[in-house]
């Protein structure tokens, strides 16, 4: 996990590309989505099998309630919905899915506050043992 901020500019606004990792146990805390029912306890996946599930479900199809809560904490609403960039699975061959990673673009100007808000949200929801992320270093040039 990189601690260097990846800055992306959209419509003149600077965003930090932020992965938010969850241990696989998060799939027992939130509904995984219609296309993914049955994967929670599965121990082995062919790479094509996960690819097919992701394509069928689309960007909005996996853990919709969790994504909605994260969007709310981050402030991704309405026209900003494209600031959620999807998800992927981490896996170990023998153990099945071991983590889920969600990707968001977070406004640079609010980045540190939003990352604190995510931490506080995870504690309030008793999910802090399942979530992890790096807070990126944002360096400003002085001229």
Secondary structure, DSSP 8 states (H G I E B T S, - for coil): ---B--EEEETTEEEEEEEEEEEGGGGGTS---GGGTT-TT-----HHHHHHHHHHH-TTSSSHHHHHHHHHHHT--GGGGGGEEEEEEEEETTTEEEEEEEEEEEEGGGHHHHHHHHHHHHHHTT-TTTEE----B------
